[in-house]
């Protein structure tokens, strides 16, 4: 006995809706918005797809952000924290989750793979500082409610040019404090202090003066960008991002 066409159509519609809902549930959470940008910025997804981002583009949990050699990019996250990427930087948002009404679900896990950045603590870091971590090749950075600059200098295959920085992680604290930890030990750094970690096996050390950290974004990057919007969620992009596969 064949089913009526109307019944078949309803089943097909229900199957389509279930498929759409399943896809929506698997979509990555929006973590923040690009609020300042001075050049090309790309976001690579876990499946290898690459989006070219513009100002007001959304950044999702799981995105790997890549800046070109002349690009500074500031991302304001949904908890109003800010991360400003230097030129030639590769930075991954491993896992970011924030809900103003659900502090137990807070999570901010980042990975600085190349280059440098400035990080300004937001609401998540103020109420659950232990839920924030920023991994680098030589140490993990934890916060105490702070503003800091971090720069990872990669080892060179060819001989290093004269007066170049030795490879490793460099940090500068301008507000609050941070903690660096790795297999070699841990060290707390306060306001005005500089730090260096040459490798994952060497303990972090305080250095007496600026070891060569440079962070000079355009002046507009140092002005207040305000909250993402009144609801605490990022604004919608001005235009559809270009997707490259």
Rosetta blueprint (number, residue, H / E / L):
1 X L
2 X L
3 X L
4 X L
5 X H
6 X H
7 X H
8 X H
9 X H
10 X H
11 X H
12 X H
13 X H
14 X H
15 X H
16 X H
17 X H
18 X H
19 X H
20 X H
21 X H
22 X H
23 X H
24 X H
25 X H
26 X H
27 X L
28 X L
29 X L
30 X E
31 X E
32 X E
33 X E
34 X E
35 X E
36 X E
37 X E
38 X L
39 X L
40 X L
41 X E
42 X E
43 X E
44 X E
45 X L
46 X L
47 X L
48 X L
49 X L
50 X E
51 X E
52 X E
53 X E
54 X L
55 X L
56 X L
57 X L
58 X E
59 X E
60 X E
61 X L
62 X L
63 X L
64 X E
65 X E
66 X E
67 X E
68 X L
69 X L
70 X L
71 X L
72 X L
73 X E
74 X E
75 X E
76 X E
77 X E
78 X L
79 X L
80 X L
81 X L
82 X E
83 X E
84 X E
85 X E
86 X L
87 X L
88 X L
89 X L
90 X E
91 X E
92 X E
93 X E
94 X E
95 X E
96 X E
97 X E
98 X L
99 X L
100 X L
101 X L
102 X L
103 X H
104 X H
105 X H
106 X L
107 X E
108 X E
109 X E
110 X E
111 X E
112 X E
113 X E
114 X E
115 X E
116 X E
117 X E
118 X E
119 X E
120 X E
121 X L
122 X L
123 X H
124 X H
125 X H
126 X H
127 X H
128 X L
129 X H
130 X H
131 X H
132 X E
133 X E
134 X E
135 X E
136 X E
137 X L
138 X L
139 X L
140 X E
141 X E
142 X E
143 X E
144 X L
145 X L
146 X L
147 X E
148 X E
149 X E
150 X E
151 X E
152 X E
153 X E
154 X L
155 X L
156 X L
157 X L
158 X L
159 X L
160 X L
161 X L
162 X L
163 X L
164 X L
165 X L
166 X L
167 X L
168 X E
169 X E
170 X E
171 X E
172 X E
173 X E
174 X E
175 X E
176 X L
177 X L
178 X E
179 X E
180 X E
181 X E
182 X E
183 X L
184 X L
185 X E
186 X E
187 X E
188 X E
189 X E
190 X L
191 X L
192 X L
193 X L
194 X E
195 X E
196 X E
197 X E
198 X L
199 X L
200 X L
201 X L
202 X L
203 X L
204 X L
205 X E
206 X E
207 X E
208 X L
209 X L
210 X L
211 X L
212 X L
213 X L
214 X L
215 X L
216 X L
217 X L
218 X L
219 X H
220 X H
221 X H
222 X H
223 X L
224 X L
225 X L
226 X L
227 X L
228 X L
229 X L
230 X L
231 X L
232 X L
233 X L
234 X L
235 X L
236 X L
237 X L
238 X L
239 X L
240 X L
241 X L
242 X E
243 X E
244 X E
245 X L
